[in-house]
Amino acid sequence: MAFDKIKANTEEVQDEAQAYFEKSVAYYKLWGFKVAMKSTTMILKFTLILLCFSMVLLFVSVAAALAIGNYFGSYAIGFLSVAGLYLVVTLLLFLVKDKVIEGPILEKFSEIFFND
C-alpha cells in the first residue's frame, strides 16, 4: 500500500513537472515573439523616420548649396561649403558617438528586453 501511494505521488509530480515545463516553454516563446515584434516595429519606425528625414535633408542641402553658390557666383563653392559643413558635423558626431548614439540605443533596447 505504501508503495502504491509513493508511485501515485511520483506520477503526479512527473505530470505536474511536465505541465510546468510545457507552460514555461509556451511563455518564453510568447515573450520572445513579443520582444522580437517590439524590436522590429521600433527599427521599422526608426527607418521610416530616417528615410523621410534624409529626403528633407537632401533637398534642403541642394537648396542651400545652390543659394550659397548663387551668392558667391560659383555653384562649386556652394556645394563644397555644404560638404564642409557635413564634414564638421560628422567629425563632431564621431567624437561624441558614445554619449549621443550608443547610449540611447542601448537604453531603449535594454528597456524592451528587461522591463517587460
N, C-alpha and C positions, 0 to 999 in steps of 0.2 A: 504494500500500500504506500509506503513512504517513497519508494522509487517511482511509483506512478505519479505522485504529486510533483516530485522533482522533475520528472520527464515532462509533465504538462507545463510546469513553470518555465523550463528551459525552452520549450517550443513557443510559449507565449513571448518570452524575451526575444527569441530569434525573430518572431513575426513583428514585434514592435521595433526591433532594430532595423529590419528590412524596410518597414514603413517609414521610419525616420530617415533612413538613407535615401529612399526614393523622393521623399518630400524635400530633403536638403538639395538633392540634385536638381529637382524642378525649380526650387527657389533660386539657386545660383545660375541656372540657365536664364530665368526671367530677369534676374539682376544684371547679368551680363548683357542681355538684349537691351535692357533699359539704358545702361551706361553707353553701349555702342550707339544706340539711336540718339541719345543726347549729344554725344561727341560728334556724330555725323551731321546732325542738324546744325550744331554750332559751327562746324567747319564750313558747311554749305552756306550758312548765313554770312559768315565772315568772307567767304569767297565772292559771293554776290555783291556785298558792300564794297569789297576791294575792287571788283571789276567796274562798278559804277563810279567809284572814286577815281580810278585810273583813267576812265574815259573823260571825266571832267578835268582832271589834271592835264591830260594830253591836250585838250582843246584850249585850256587856259594858258598852257605853256607855249603853244603855237601862236596864240593871240599876243601874248606878252613878247615873244621873240620878234614877231612882225612889227609890233608897236615900237619896241626898242630899236629895231633895225630901221624903221621909217624915221625915227627921231634922229639917229646918227647918220642916216643916209647909206647904210650898208646892212643888208639883211644878215650877212655873215656875222657881224658884230652882235646883232640881236640874238641870234641862235647860240653863239659862243658865250654870251653873258648868261643866258638862261642855263646852259650846260654847266657853266662855272658855279652858278647858284646851286644846282642839283649836286654838284661835286662836293661843295661845302656842307650841304645838308647830309649827304651820305657819310662823309667823314665824321660829322658830329654824331650821327646815329651809330656809327661803328664804335665810337668811343664810349657811348652810354648804353650800348645794347643790352647789357645785363640788367640794368635797372628798368629800362623802358620797355623792352620787348620780352625777354625771357621770364622776368619776374611775374608780370600779369598773366602770361600764358600758363606758366606752371601753377600759379594760384588758381586760375579758373579750372584747369583740368583736375587739380587736387580736390577742389570743391565738388566736382562732378563725381569723382571716383570714391572719395572718402566720406562725404557728408550725407550720402543717400542711404 
